[in-house]
Amino acid sequence: MMAIKAKELAQQLGVSAATLSLVMNGKPGISDKTREKIIKEMNNLGYGYLVKNPHNEPQIQNTIGFVIYKNDGKMLGLNSFYPLILDGVESTARKYGYNLVIINLERADIEQQIHYITDANCVGYVIFATEMQDNEIDYFENLGLPFVLLDNYYNGRMINTVKVNNEQGCYLAAKYLIDMGHRRIGYLSSGLPINSFIERRNFSKRALASFGIMDMEKFTYTIGYPIDQAAEGILPVLKKHKKSELPTAFLVDNDLVAIGAMQGMKEFGYQLPDDFSFVGNADRPISSLVEPKLTTIRVPQERFGSEAVFQLIQQLQNQETSFTRVEINGELIVRDSVKDING
């Protein structure tokens, strides 16, 4: 029989060259059902001799998946700290002897894509679930594999979760503004239905109330996301209200909302932080590059990813029947966007 190139054989079989390589070399990364089907077709074509593990001997399953789940991509497409999270995921997986495979899933095609997880022979996986909404978690629960939810949660589900401690971060932000003399404090919302953003608004209101400031909702405005939309969205607020009618400082959904609002205010003619002060949330790299540099809440992103993998491995090794929600604390990073108005 004449020699055939792997690429040509893959085309005949209707599979990718990468998938064919996994079969030919007896490597994990696809489901047993898919492997058996391809080997059978190769045998029928007379190319079964190319398979180094023709009997499909059991492979050691030590692969965990890092699933990047996108709904509309507005958040994750702008998630500049994603590489730091991935660093923590990779290093912790290696530490415990697990291989890592990265799997991208889109909500619009989830019913066709969900099998990517089982095809990769994952023994468990971490879902980067910032954009997950409603009952979209059902697709993953139905797989019957252990998983940990990262940056999201479902109170009504028995799921292991790792998330930001928004209550603590919002308290730090509110207290700093109050320590700097601010008493009329508002909130700028993105308008996105992200659990973490909803939490930040609620916890900001609660934190301010603990200091006797009860009117945050009066000064709460939805201005859009990310920077350009927020810059445009703050303009109607500035046109409708005189400076004396607005708060002296704002808490926000995240840094990009704050930076957009700051940009719009400067274009409108205001001076920052003399006219308005801001505390962001997330410490995006751009926060230290804008003028004024943005005071914000930083969450250690490597720890974020590392903790999610650790929780998954605990679940795999100990077969726990109880579940946990781990919250990662943040720290206040003081820069130049808050004016001291004491005295």
C-alpha positions in Angstrom: 0.0 0.0 0.0 1.3 3.5 -0.9 2.3 5.8 2.0 -0.2 8.4 2.8 0.3 11.8 4.6 -1.5 12.2 7.9 -3.2 15.3 6.6 -4.7 13.4 3.6 -5.8 10.6 5.8 -7.5 13.0 8.2 -9.4 14.5 5.3 -10.5 11.0 4.2 -11.7 10.3 7.8 -13.4 13.6 8.2 -11.4 14.5 11.3 -8.8 17.1 12.2 -5.1 16.3 11.8 -4.8 16.9 15.6 -7.5 14.4 16.4 -5.9 11.8 14.1 -2.5 12.4 15.7 -4.0 11.6 19.2 -5.4 8.3 17.8 -2.3 7.3 16.0 0.0 7.9 19.0 -2.3 6.5 21.6 -2.6 9.8 23.4 -5.5 11.0 25.6 -7.6 14.0 24.6 -10.6 12.4 22.9 -13.4 10.2 24.0 -13.1 6.4 23.8 -16.1 6.3 21.5 -14.5 8.7 19.0 -11.2 6.8 19.2 -12.8 3.5 18.5 -14.7 4.9 15.6 -11.6 6.4 13.9 -9.6 3.2 14.5 -12.3 1.1 12.9 -12.5 3.3 9.9 -8.6 3.3 9.6 -8.7 -0.5 9.7 -11.4 -0.6 7.0 -9.2 1.7 4.8 -6.1 -0.5 5.5 -4.3 2.0 7.6 -4.8 0.4 11.0 -1.0 -0.4 11.2 -0.4 3.4 11.8 -2.0 3.2 15.2 0.6 2.7 17.9 -1.9 1.6 20.4 -4.4 -0.4 18.3 -6.1 -2.1 21.2 -6.9 1.3 22.8 -5.2 0.3 26.0 -6.5 2.3 29.0 -4.8 5.7 29.3 -4.1 7.3 32.7 -6.7 10.0 33.1 -5.1 13.0 34.6 -6.4 15.9 32.5 -8.4 18.7 34.0 -10.1 21.3 31.8 -10.2 25.1 32.1 -13.4 26.1 30.4 -13.8 29.7 29.3 -17.5 30.3 29.0 -18.7 33.2 27.0 -22.3 34.5 26.8 -21.9 37.7 24.8 -18.1 38.2 25.4 -18.5 41.8 26.7 -16.7 40.8 29.9 -14.3 38.1 29.0 -13.3 39.8 25.7 -12.0 42.7 27.8 -10.6 40.6 30.7 -7.0 41.7 30.7 -6.3 39.8 33.9 -7.3 36.4 32.3 -3.6 35.5 31.7 -2.9 35.9 35.4 -5.8 33.6 36.3 -4.5 31.1 33.8 -1.0 31.2 35.3 -2.5 30.2 38.6 -4.5 27.4 37.1 -1.6 26.0 35.1 0.9 26.1 38.0 -1.4 24.5 40.5 -2.5 21.8 38.0 1.2 20.9 37.4 2.0 20.9 41.1 -0.5 18.1 41.7 0.5 16.2 38.6 -2.4 17.1 36.3 -2.3 18.1 32.7 -4.4 21.0 31.6 -6.5 21.6 28.5 -8.2 24.9 27.7 -11.7 24.7 26.3 -13.6 27.7 24.8 -17.4 27.4 24.9 -19.9 29.9 23.4 -23.5 30.1 24.9 -24.9 30.4 21.4 -23.5 27.0 20.4 -23.4 25.3 23.8 -25.5 22.3 22.9 -23.1 21.5 20.1 -19.9 22.3 22.0 -20.6 20.9 25.5 -19.1 17.5 24.4 -15.7 19.1 24.1 -15.2 18.5 27.8 -15.9 14.8 27.6 -14.0 14.5 24.3 -10.9 15.8 26.0 -11.1 13.0 28.6 -11.3 15.6 31.4 -11.6 14.0 34.9 -12.9 17.4 36.1 -12.8 21.1 35.1 -12.9 24.7 36.2 -15.4 27.0 34.6 -14.4 30.7 34.2 -18.1 31.6 34.5 -18.2 35.4 34.8 -20.8 35.7 32.0 -22.9 32.7 33.0 -26.6 33.5 33.6 -29.8 31.8 34.7 -29.9 28.1 34.3 -26.9 27.8 31.9 -25.2 25.8 34.5 -27.5 22.9 33.7 -25.5 21.9 30.7 -22.4 21.3 32.9 -24.2 19.6 35.8 -25.7 17.1 33.2 -22.2 15.9 32.3 -21.8 14.3 35.7 -18.2 15.3 36.1 -16.7 17.2 39.1 -16.3 21.0 38.4 -15.6 24.2 40.2 -17.3 27.5 39.2 -14.9 30.5 39.1 -16.1 34.1 39.5 -19.8 33.2 39.7 -22.2 31.2 42.0 -25.6 29.7 42.3 -27.1 29.8 45.8 -29.6 27.1 44.9 -27.1 24.6 43.6 -24.7 22.2 45.3 -21.6 23.5 43.5 -18.0 24.3 44.6 -17.3 28.0 43.9 -14.4 30.4 44.0 -15.3 34.1 43.8 -14.2 37.6 44.8 -15.2 38.8 48.2 -17.2 41.7 47.0 -18.6 42.5 50.5 -15.0 43.1 51.8 -13.9 45.0 48.7 -16.9 47.4 48.7 -16.4 48.0 52.4 -12.8 49.0 51.8 -13.8 51.3 49.0 -16.6 53.0 50.9 -14.6 53.4 54.1 -11.8 55.1 52.2 -14.1 57.6 50.6 -15.6 58.4 54.0 -12.1 58.7 55.6 -11.3 61.2 52.9 -14.3 63.3 54.0 -17.0 62.3 51.4 -20.6 62.0 52.6 -22.5 62.3 49.3 -21.5 59.2 47.5 -23.1 57.7 44.4 -22.8 54.6 42.3 -22.2 54.1 38.6 -23.5 50.9 37.0 -22.6 49.2 33.8 -26.1 47.8 33.3 -24.7 44.3 32.6 -26.5 41.3 34.4 -23.3 40.1 35.9 -23.6 38.6 39.4 -20.4 40.2 40.6 -21.6 43.6 39.5 -25.0 43.1 41.2 -23.2 42.2 44.4 -21.0 45.2 44.3 -23.9 47.6 44.0 -25.8 45.9 46.8 -22.7 45.6 49.1 -21.7 49.3 48.4 -25.2 50.4 49.5 -24.9 48.2 52.6 -21.4 49.4 53.4 -22.4 53.1 53.1 -25.5 52.5 55.3 -23.2 51.0 58.0 -21.6 54.5 58.1 -24.9 56.3 58.2 -25.1 57.2 54.5 -28.5 56.0 53.3 -29.0 57.8 50.0 -26.7 56.0 47.5 -29.7 54.9 45.3 -30.6 58.6 44.8 -27.2 59.0 43.2 -27.1 55.8 41.2 -26.8 56.0 37.4 -26.5 53.3 34.7 -24.0 54.6 32.1 -22.9 51.5 30.1 -19.8 49.4 29.5 -16.9 49.5 28.7 -15.0 52.7 28.5 -16.4 54.4 25.4 -20.0 53.6 26.3 -19.5 54.7 29.9 -17.9 58.0 28.7 -21.0 58.6 26.5 -23.4 57.4 29.1 -22.3 59.8 31.8 -23.0 62.9 29.6 -26.8 62.9 30.0 -26.3 62.8 33.8 -24.0 65.8 33.6 -26.3 67.7 31.4 -29.4 67.0 33.6 -27.8 67.8 36.9 -25.7 70.7 38.2 -22.5 69.8 40.0 -24.1 70.8 43.3 -26.9 68.2 42.7 -24.4 65.3 42.1 -22.4 63.4 44.7 -18.8 64.3 45.4 -17.6 60.7 44.8 -18.6 57.5 43.1 -18.3 53.8 43.6 -18.6 51.6 40.5 -19.2 48.2 39.0 -15.5 48.0 37.9 -12.6 50.0 36.7 -13.7 50.4 33.1 -17.0 52.0 34.2 -15.0 54.5 36.3 -12.5 55.3 33.6 -15.2 55.9 31.1 -17.1 58.2 33.5 -13.9 60.1 34.2 -13.2 60.5 30.5 -16.7 61.9 29.9 -16.5 64.3 32.9 -13.1 65.7 31.6 -14.6 66.2 28.2 -17.5 68.0 29.8 -15.1 70.4 31.4 -14.8 69.1 35.0 -11.5 68.7 36.8 -10.6 65.4 38.5 -10.4 64.7 41.3 -11.2 68.3 42.3 -14.8 68.1 41.1 -15.5 64.3 41.5 -13.7 61.4 43.1 -13.7 57.7 42.1 -12.8 54.3 43.5 -12.7 51.5 41.0 -12.8 47.8 41.3 -10.5 45.0 39.8 -7.3 47.0 39.3 -7.1 46.7 35.5 -3.6 47.6 34.1 -5.1 50.7 32.5 -6.1 52.0 36.0 -2.5 53.1 36.6 -2.1 54.7 33.2 -5.1 57.1 33.1 -5.1 60.6 34.5 -5.7 60.8 37.3 -4.5 57.3 38.2 -7.4 55.3 39.5 -7.7 54.2 43.2 -9.2 50.8 43.1 -9.7 47.4 44.7 -7.2 44.7 43.7 -7.8 41.0 43.8 -4.8 38.6 43.5 -5.7 37.0 40.2 -3.1 34.1 40.4 -4.5 33.1 43.8 -8.0 33.3 42.2 -7.1 30.6 39.5 -4.9 28.6 41.9 -7.7 28.2 44.5 -10.2 27.0 41.9 -7.9 24.2 40.8 -7.1 23.3 44.4 -10.8 23.0 45.2 -11.3 20.8 42.2 -8.4 18.5 43.1 -9.8 18.2 46.7 -13.1 17.2 45.1 -11.4 14.6 42.8 -9.2 13.0 45.5 -11.5 13.0 48.5 -14.9 12.5 46.8 -16.5 15.0 49.1 -20.2 15.1 49.4 -20.3 18.6 50.8 -19.6 21.8 48.9 -17.8 25.1 49.6 -17.8 28.7 48.5 -14.3 30.3 48.8 -14.1 34.0 48.6 -10.8 35.8 47.8 -10.2 39.1 49.6 -9.0 42.2 47.9 -6.9 45.2 48.9 -7.3 48.9 48.5 -4.7 50.4 46.0 -4.5 54.1 46.6 -3.6 56.3 43.7 -4.8 59.8 42.7 -8.5 59.7 41.9 -9.9 60.6 45.3 -9.7 64.1 46.7 -9.3 64.6 50.5 -12.1 67.1 51.4 -11.7 66.9 55.2 -11.7 70.2 57.0 
